Amino acid sequence: MEEGVIRNVDAPATSRLINGALLSAARWIAHAEDPEATSRIAVESFVVLVLGLLRTSSTMPPEADPHLRGTVL
C-alpha cells in the first residue's frame, strides 16, 4: 500500500480474508474427485480475486505489470 501498488485496505482484515480463502481452497482441492483440475480452477479464480486489490488491475493486463511477471493465469 505504501508503494501505491495495492488499494488502501485494512491489511489485517484483508490478510485474514485471503488466508480463509486459501484454507477453503485447500480443503476443496484435497477432497475433490480431480484435485489437479480443481487446483487449476481454484488458482485461476484466486488470481482474479487478488488482482482486484491492485490499483492497476482495471487498466493494465497482468503481463504488463512488473509485479505480476511469472504469474500463471
N, CA, C and O atoms as a GROMACS GRO file, in nm:
protein
  292
    1MET      N    1   0.082  -0.119   0.000
    1MET     CA    2   0.000   0.000   0.000
    1MET      C    3   0.087   0.125   0.000
    1MET      O    4   0.055   0.224  -0.067
    2GLU      N    5   0.196   0.121   0.074
    2GLU     CA    6   0.284   0.237   0.081
    2GLU      C    7   0.343   0.271  -0.055
    2GLU      O    8   0.367   0.388  -0.084
    3GLU      N    9   0.366   0.170  -0.137
    3GLU     CA   10   0.423   0.194  -0.270
    3GLU      C   11   0.316   0.228  -0.373
    3GLU      O   12   0.348   0.260  -0.487
    4GLY      N   13   0.190   0.221  -0.334
    4GLY     CA   14   0.082   0.252  -0.426
    4GLY      C   15   0.046   0.141  -0.522
    4GLY      O   16  -0.024   0.165  -0.621
    5VAL      N   17   0.092   0.019  -0.494
    5VAL     CA   18   0.064  -0.093  -0.583
    5VAL      C   19  -0.076  -0.149  -0.557
    5VAL      O   20  -0.149  -0.183  -0.650
    6ILE      N   21  -0.112  -0.158  -0.430
    6ILE     CA   22  -0.247  -0.208  -0.398
    6ILE      C   23  -0.331  -0.098  -0.338
    6ILE      O   24  -0.280   0.003  -0.289
    7ARG      N   25  -0.458  -0.119  -0.342
    7ARG     CA   26  -0.554  -0.022  -0.289
    7ARG      C   27  -0.537  -0.009  -0.138
    7ARG      O   28  -0.484  -0.098  -0.072
    8ASN      N   29  -0.583   0.102  -0.084
    8ASN     CA   30  -0.581   0.122   0.060
    8ASN      C   31  -0.692   0.036   0.122
    8ASN      O   32  -0.811   0.067   0.108
    9VAL      N   33  -0.651  -0.069   0.188
    9VAL     CA   34  -0.745  -0.157   0.258
    9VAL      C   35  -0.687  -0.187   0.395
    9VAL      O   36  -0.568  -0.165   0.419
   10ASP      N   37  -0.769  -0.236   0.484
   10ASP     CA   38  -0.722  -0.277   0.615
   10ASP      C   39  -0.639  -0.405   0.597
   10ASP      O   40  -0.693  -0.510   0.563
   11ALA      N   41  -0.508  -0.395   0.621
   11ALA     CA   42  -0.418  -0.507   0.595
   11ALA      C   43  -0.450  -0.631   0.679
   11ALA      O   44  -0.455  -0.740   0.624
   12PRO      N   45  -0.472  -0.618   0.812
   12PRO     CA   46  -0.504  -0.738   0.889
   12PRO      C   47  -0.634  -0.806   0.844
   12PRO      O   48  -0.641  -0.929   0.837
   13ALA      N   49  -0.735  -0.727   0.814
   13ALA     CA   50  -0.862  -0.786   0.768
   13ALA      C   51  -0.844  -0.855   0.634
   13ALA      O   52  -0.893  -0.965   0.612
   14THR      N   53  -0.774  -0.789   0.544
   14THR     CA   54  -0.751  -0.845   0.412
   14THR      C   55  -0.669  -0.973   0.419
   14THR      O   56  -0.700  -1.070   0.350
   15SER      N   57  -0.566  -0.973   0.502
   15SER     CA   58  -0.484  -1.094   0.514
   15SER      C   59  -0.564  -1.210   0.574
   15SER      O   60  -0.544  -1.325   0.535
   16ARG      N   61  -0.652  -1.180   0.668
   16ARG     CA   62  -0.736  -1.286   0.725
   16ARG      C   63  -0.833  -1.342   0.621
   16ARG      O   64  -0.856  -1.463   0.615
   17LEU      N   65  -0.890  -1.254   0.540
   17LEU     CA   66  -0.982  -1.300   0.435
   17LEU      C   67  -0.910  -1.382   0.329
   17LEU      O   68  -0.962  -1.484   0.283
   18ILE      N   69  -0.790  -1.339   0.291
   18ILE     CA   70  -0.712  -1.416   0.193
   18ILE      C   71  -0.674  -1.551   0.252
   18ILE      O   72  -0.685  -1.654   0.185
   19ASN      N   73  -0.631  -1.551   0.378
   19ASN     CA   74  -0.596  -1.677   0.444
   19ASN      C   75  -0.716  -1.772   0.448
   19ASN      O   76  -0.700  -1.892   0.423
   20GLY      N   77  -0.833  -1.721   0.479
   20GLY     CA   78  -0.953  -1.803   0.482
   20GLY      C   79  -0.987  -1.860   0.345
   20GLY      O   80  -1.028  -1.976   0.334
   21ALA      N   81  -0.971  -1.778   0.242
   21ALA     CA   82  -0.997  -1.826   0.106
   21ALA      C   83  -0.900  -1.937   0.068
   21ALA      O   84  -0.939  -2.035   0.005
   22LEU      N   85  -0.774  -1.920   0.105
   22LEU     CA   86  -0.674  -2.022   0.073
   22LEU      C   87  -0.700  -2.152   0.149
   22LEU      O   88  -0.684  -2.260   0.094
   23LEU      N   89  -0.738  -2.141   0.275
   23LEU     CA   90  -0.770  -2.260   0.354
   23LEU      C   91  -0.889  -2.334   0.294
   23LEU      O   92  -0.887  -2.457   0.282
   24SER      N   93  -0.991  -2.259   0.257
   24SER     CA   94  -1.108  -2.320   0.196
   24SER      C   95  -1.073  -2.387   0.064
   24SER      O   96  -1.120  -2.497   0.035
   25ALA      N   97  -0.990  -2.320  -0.017
   25ALA     CA   98  -0.949  -2.378  -0.145
   25ALA      C   99  -0.868  -2.506  -0.124
   25ALA      O  100  -0.885  -2.603  -0.198
   26ALA      N  101  -0.782  -2.506  -0.024
   26ALA     CA  102  -0.701  -2.625   0.005
   26ALA      C  103  -0.790  -2.743   0.042
   26ALA      O  104  -0.767  -2.856  -0.002
   27ARG      N  105  -0.890  -2.718   0.122
   27ARG     CA  106  -0.984  -2.825   0.159
   27ARG      C  107  -1.063  -2.874   0.039
   27ARG      O  108  -1.084  -2.994   0.021
   28TRP      N  109  -1.106  -2.780  -0.044
   28TRP     CA  110  -1.182  -2.813  -0.164
   28TRP      C  111  -1.098  -2.901  -0.256
   28TRP      O  112  -1.145  -3.003  -0.306
   29ILE      N  113  -0.973  -2.861  -0.278
   29ILE     CA  114  -0.883  -2.937  -0.365
   29ILE      C  115  -0.856  -3.075  -0.307
   29ILE      O  116  -0.858  -3.175  -0.379
   30ALA      N  117  -0.830  -3.081  -0.176
   30ALA     CA  118  -0.797  -3.208  -0.111
   30ALA      C  119  -0.909  -3.310  -0.121
   30ALA      O  120  -0.885  -3.431  -0.125
   31HIS      N  121  -1.032  -3.262  -0.124
   31HIS     CA  122  -1.147  -3.353  -0.125
   31HIS      C  123  -1.211  -3.369  -0.263
   31HIS      O  124  -1.314  -3.435  -0.277
   32ALA      N  125  -1.151  -3.308  -0.363
   32ALA     CA  126  -1.208  -3.313  -0.499
   32ALA      C  127  -1.184  -3.448  -0.564
   32ALA      O  128  -1.086  -3.517  -0.535
   33GLU      N  129  -1.274  -3.485  -0.654
   33GLU     CA  130  -1.254  -3.608  -0.732
   33GLU      C  131  -1.133  -3.594  -0.823
   33GLU      O  132  -1.060  -3.692  -0.845
   34ASP      N  133  -1.110  -3.475  -0.874
   34ASP     CA  134  -0.995  -3.448  -0.960
   34ASP      C  135  -0.919  -3.328  -0.902
   34ASP      O  136  -0.941  -3.214  -0.943
   35PRO      N  137  -0.830  -3.354  -0.805
   35PRO     CA  138  -0.760  -3.245  -0.738
   35PRO      C  139  -0.680  -3.154  -0.833
   35PRO      O  140  -0.672  -3.034  -0.811
   36GLU      N  141  -0.621  -3.212  -0.936
   36GLU     CA  142  -0.542  -3.131  -1.028
   36GLU      C  143  -0.629  -3.030  -1.103
   36GLU      O  144  -0.593  -2.913  -1.113
   37ALA      N  145  -0.741  -3.076  -1.154
   37ALA     CA  146  -0.832  -2.986  -1.226
   37ALA      C  147  -0.891  -2.882  -1.130
   37ALA      O  148  -0.904  -2.765  -1.165
   38THR      N  149  -0.926  -2.925  -1.012
   38THR     CA  150  -0.982  -2.834  -0.912
   38THR      C  151  -0.879  -2.729  -0.873
   38THR      O  152  -0.913  -2.613  -0.854
   39SER      N  153  -0.754  -2.770  -0.861
   39SER     CA  154  -0.647  -2.677  -0.827
   39SER      C  155  -0.632  -2.570  -0.935
   39SER      O  156  -0.617  -2.452  -0.904
   40ARG      N  157  -0.637  -2.611  -1.061
   40ARG     CA  158  -0.627  -2.513  -1.170
   40ARG      C  159  -0.740  -2.411  -1.162
   40ARG      O  160  -0.718  -2.291  -1.179
   41ILE      N  161  -0.860  -2.459  -1.138
   41ILE     CA  162  -0.977  -2.371  -1.127
   41ILE      C  163  -0.961  -2.276  -1.009
   41ILE      O  164  -0.987  -2.156  -1.020
   42ALA      N  165  -0.920  -2.331  -0.895
   42ALA     CA  166  -0.905  -2.250  -0.774
   42ALA      C  167  -0.797  -2.144  -0.791
   42ALA      O  168  -0.816  -2.029  -0.751
   43VAL      N  169  -0.685  -2.181  -0.849
   43VAL     CA  170  -0.575  -2.084  -0.867
   43VAL      C  171  -0.617  -1.974  -0.963
   43VAL      O  172  -0.593  -1.856  -0.936
   44GLU      N  173  -0.680  -2.010  -1.072
   44GLU     CA  174  -0.725  -1.910  -1.169
   44GLU      C  175  -0.822  -1.812  -1.103
   44GLU      O  176  -0.811  -1.690  -1.121
   45SER      N  177  -0.916  -1.864  -1.027
   45SER     CA  178  -1.014  -1.779  -0.960
   45SER      C  179  -0.950  -1.694  -0.852
   45SER      O  180  -0.986  -1.577  -0.835
   46PHE      N  181  -0.855  -1.752  -0.778
   46PHE     CA  182  -0.788  -1.677  -0.672
   46PHE      C  183  -0.706  -1.561  -0.729
   46PHE      O  184  -0.705  -1.452  -0.673
   47VAL      N  185  -0.640  -1.585  -0.840
   47VAL     CA  186  -0.562  -1.478  -0.903
   47VAL      C  187  -0.653  -1.364  -0.944
   47VAL      O  188  -0.620  -1.247  -0.922
   48VAL      N  189  -0.767  -1.395  -1.002
   48VAL     CA  190  -0.863  -1.291  -1.040
   48VAL      C  191  -0.910  -1.215  -0.916
   48VAL      O  192  -0.923  -1.092  -0.918
   49LEU      N  193  -0.934  -1.286  -0.809
   49LEU     CA  194  -0.978  -1.225  -0.684
   49LEU      C  195  -0.875  -1.126  -0.631
   49LEU      O  196  -0.909  -1.012  -0.601
   50VAL      N  197  -0.750  -1.169  -0.619
   50VAL     CA  198  -0.648  -1.081  -0.561
   50VAL      C  199  -0.605  -0.970  -0.656
   50VAL      O  200  -0.555  -0.867  -0.611
   51LEU      N  201  -0.624  -0.989  -0.787
   51LEU     CA  202  -0.595  -0.880  -0.879
   51LEU      C  203  -0.682  -0.758  -0.850
   51LEU      O  204  -0.646  -0.645  -0.882
   52GLY      N  205  -0.796  -0.782  -0.789
   52GLY     CA  206  -0.885  -0.673  -0.751
   52GLY      C  207  -0.823  -0.581  -0.647
   52GLY      O  208  -0.870  -0.468  -0.630
   53LEU      N  209  -0.721  -0.626  -0.577
   53LEU     CA  210  -0.652  -0.543  -0.479
   53LEU      C  211  -0.558  -0.442  -0.545
   53LEU      O  212  -0.524  -0.340  -0.485
   54LEU      N  213  -0.516  -0.471  -0.666
   54LEU     CA  214  -0.421  -0.384  -0.734
   54LEU      C  215  -0.487  -0.256  -0.784
   54LEU      O  216  -0.600  -0.258  -0.834
   55ARG      N  217  -0.419  -0.149  -0.768
   55ARG     CA  218  -0.469  -0.022  -0.822
   55ARG      C  219  -0.475  -0.026  -0.974
   55ARG      O  220  -0.558   0.041  -1.035
   56THR      N  221  -0.387  -0.105  -1.035
   56THR     CA  222  -0.378  -0.109  -1.181
   56THR      C  223  -0.459  -0.221  -1.242
   56THR      O  224  -0.458  -0.238  -1.364
   57SER      N  225  -0.530  -0.299  -1.162
   57SER     CA  226  -0.595  -0.418  -1.214
   57SER      C  227  -0.698  -0.390  -1.323
   57SER      O  228  -0.719  -0.473  -1.412
   58SER      N  229  -0.762  -0.274  -1.318
   58SER     CA  230  -0.864  -0.246  -1.419
   58SER      C  231  -0.807  -0.182  -1.545
   58SER      O  232  -0.876  -0.173  -1.646
   59THR      N  233  -0.682  -0.137  -1.539
   59THR     CA  234  -0.628  -0.065  -1.653
   59THR      C  235  -0.508  -0.132  -1.717
   59THR      O  236  -0.466  -0.091  -1.825
   60MET      N  237  -0.453  -0.236  -1.654
   60MET     CA  238  -0.331  -0.296  -1.704
   60MET      C  239  -0.341  -0.448  -1.704
   60MET      O  240  -0.376  -0.506  -1.601
   61PRO      N  241  -0.313  -0.514  -1.815
   61PRO     CA  242  -0.314  -0.660  -1.816
   61PRO      C  243  -0.202  -0.712  -1.727
   61PRO      O  244  -0.097  -0.648  -1.717
   62PRO      N  245  -0.221  -0.828  -1.661
   62PRO     CA  246  -0.121  -0.882  -1.569
   62PRO      C  247   0.018  -0.893  -1.629
   62PRO      O  248   0.117  -0.869  -1.558
   63GLU      N  249   0.030  -0.929  -1.757
   63GLU     CA  250   0.162  -0.946  -1.816
   63GLU      C  251   0.236  -0.813  -1.831
   63GLU      O  252   0.358  -0.812  -1.848
   64ALA      N  253   0.164  -0.703  -1.826
   64ALA     CA  254   0.229  -0.573  -1.840
   64ALA      C  255   0.272  -0.517  -1.704
   64ALA      O  256   0.349  -0.421  -1.700
   65ASP      N  257   0.226  -0.575  -1.596
   65ASP     CA  258   0.259  -0.527  -1.462
   65ASP      C  259   0.383  -0.600  -1.411
   65ASP      O  260   0.380  -0.722  -1.398
   66PRO      N  261   0.491  -0.528  -1.380
   66PRO     CA  262   0.614  -0.594  -1.335
   66PRO      C  263   0.596  -0.671  -1.205
   66PRO      O  264   0.673  -0.762  -1.177
   67HIS      N  265   0.498  -0.637  -1.125
   67HIS     CA  266   0.474  -0.707  -1.000
   67HIS      C  267   0.410  -0.844  -1.023
   67HIS      O  268   0.410  -0.929  -0.934
   68LEU      N  269   0.357  -0.865  -1.143
   68LEU     CA  270   0.288  -0.991  -1.172
   68LEU      C  271   0.363  -1.080  -1.270
   68LEU      O  272   0.312  -1.184  -1.310
   69ARG      N  273   0.481  -1.041  -1.309
   69ARG     CA  274   0.557  -1.124  -1.403
   69ARG      C  275   0.577  -1.262  -1.343
   69ARG      O  276   0.615  -1.276  -1.227
   70GLY      N  277   0.552  -1.362  -1.423
   70GLY     CA  278   0.565  -1.500  -1.378
   70GLY      C  279   0.436  -1.556  -1.321
   70GLY      O  280   0.430  -1.675  -1.290
   71THR      N  281   0.332  -1.472  -1.306
   71THR     CA  282   0.204  -1.520  -1.257
   71THR      C  283   0.137  -1.601  -1.366
   71THR      O  284   0.128  -1.556  -1.481
   72VAL      N  285   0.090  -1.719  -1.331
   72VAL     CA  286   0.022  -1.805  -1.427
   72VAL      C  287  -0.127  -1.783  -1.412
   72VAL      O  288  -0.184  -1.803  -1.304
   73LEU      N  289  -0.190  -1.742  -1.520
   73LEU     CA  290  -0.336  -1.721  -1.517
   73LEU      C  291  -0.405  -1.834  -1.588
   73LEU      O  292  -0.528  -1.836  -1.597
   0.00000   0.00000   0.00000
